[in-house]
Structure formats: C-alpha cells, structure tokens
C-alpha cells in the first residue's frame, strides 16, 4: 500500500512513483544483532526503503487544450511523434517534483514461530518543511495516480477500502513525524522515533493481510 497526503492548500503527494533516488538498505540474517540463541527475538532480516513523496495533479481536458492538441498533431505531430510522446509523458505520466515529505518503510522478517505473521511493516512519515501542513493522510489499496492506457481498469482490489489516518494529522503537523507499525491482522500507531523501541498507543480494528 502506498501513502497519499493532501496539504492544507489542496495539493496531493504520493509515494507510488518510480524514483531511482530512493535509498534502499537490506540487512540479511547474518548481520542481524543477537544472531545466536537469541536470534528469534530479533528481526531475521530487514529491508528499508526511504524517499520523498512526489507531487501529483489531476489534469483534465478543456476545449482550449483539446484544440491546441489537435492543431499540434496535424502540424508538428505529423513528423515529431517522439516529441509529442515526450510532452504527454511529462504532463500525464512522469512523476512530479519531490514533495518535502519523506516516507521510510522498513520490513522486518522474523524467525519467531509463535508469530504467524512473520513480517512487520514500520512506516515513518516526516515533514521536512516547517511551513507544510497536512490536511489528510492515508494508505491506498489500489491507486493509479499516473494516466496510462491500462490505468483505472477494474480489478477486485479497487473495492478495498483505503486506510484513513486522519486522527494522526494533528500530531504529524505538531511533531513533524509519526510512526505506524503494521503486522498481519493488526495495526499499531505510534509517535515514537523510528530507531527507538516502539510502543503501542492504539490498535486499529482494520486487518492487514
């Protein structure tokens, strides 16, 4: 699931955008702390991905835009198909500029046989601009932010409800950071630092699977 935020001025940003600048750290089981007899109490392996969200906009056609598009297609477009494609990709498909919101997602794969989930997902959301204020915050189930020929086709997952974290908005705006921990069958929301011992402050009644 991806993160989507809406700022107080109505702009939207998402984490579901191709970005080769994201930082990726993989820690295998051999490098996990306490790798001996206490190995079951530590993550067997972790995968951490960190990067900025990207601004998106929902551009729609207007009579003026449509007229300009047709004029361009019967003139420049007849010989410059590559140029037309490049312009359309930049306006409708390619990710926008980076947003001053950083998402760090860590997957922890455990070896604890008593834990049926075997995996825990820790999301840390940080606001990097003091002037930025968030109005809405949530996780998407099936979001297609960029228009493509195969966008918005029907599949069963489009009926899955998004996860709204509206109750964390005020805390995020105040502390500039929140941490959300999810496992199979439960979600735990916290405001503790990412690298500290996370403690549960509330359980969510939505199951993650």
C-alpha positions, -999 to +999 in steps of 0.1 A: +000+000+000+012+035-008+010+067+012-011+096+000-012+130+017-031+162+010-018+195+022-037+224+036-036+242+002-052+213-016-021+197-033-016+160-032+015+138-030+020+101-032+047+075-026+037+054-056+061+069-081+092+054-097+122+071-081+157+057-086+170+082-059+154+062-031+177+048-005+175+010-001+192-009+027+190-047+030+202-064+061+204-102+059+200-126+088+238-130+093+242-093+101+212-090+124+220-082+161+219-110+186+224-136+159+230-165+183+205-182+206+185-150+209+181-148+172+143-154+174+139-122+194+154-101+167+145-094+131+159-122+109+163-097+081+152-062+073+146-042+042+144-004+044+133+019+016+134+057+021+125+085-002+105+116-008+069+117-019+060+132-053+035+158-062+006+148-084-021+167-102-052+155-119-051+174-152-083+172-173-090+182-209-106+216-217-119+228-251-088+251-254-064+223-245-081+199-270-080+225-298-042+231-292-036+194-291-053+188-324-035+217-340-002+203-328-010+168-340-018+180-376+014+201-377+043+192-355+029+158-345+029+145-381+067+145-381+076+146-344+059+117-328+087+113-303+083+149-292+046+145-287+050+114-267+077+130-245+054+160-238+024+138-229+046+116-207+059+147-187+024+161-183+004+130-176+026+101-166+061+111-153+063+118-115+062+155-105+087+173-084+096+160-050+075+169-020+090+178+014+075+147+029+097+116+034+085+081+039+108+055+054+094+020+052+110-009+069+101-046+066+111-069+094+111-106+088+112-126+120+120-162+128+097-164+157+075-195+152+050-181+177+043-151+154+022-162+124+027-130+105+065-135+101+066-098+090+062-064+104+060-032+084+072+001+100+064+033+083+079+066+094+064+098+079+084+130+082+076+166+073+107+183+061+093+218+056+082+238+086+056+256+065+040+224+053+007+215+069-011+182+062-049+181+059-054+144+051-033+113+054-039+077+045-028+044+029-042+035-005-052+000-015-052+003-053-042+037-066-032+046-102-020+082-100-005+084-134-026+080-166-016+052-189-035+031-214-041+004-188-050+028-160-082+025-139-091-009-152-114-029-129-099-055-106-111-068-072-086-047-052-102-014-063-131-023-039-108-024-009-113+005+014-084+029+019-070+033+054-076+067+068-052+081+094-070+114+099-066+112+137-028+114+132-029+146+112-028+170+141+000+150+157+020+149+125+017+187+120+027+193+156+056+168+159+066+167+122+069+129+125+047+099+131+055+061+130+029+035+120+036-002+127+016-029+110+015-067+112-008-093+098-042-089+114-034-056+133-020-021+130-003-002+158+001+035+156+028+054+174+046+087+175+080+073+187+112+078+168+119+053+141+151+039+157+138+036+192+118+009+210+084+014+195+055+012+220+019+007+211-005+036+218-035+024+199-047-006+180-065-004+147-095-026+140-086-029+103-069-061+094-038-061+071-032-092+050 
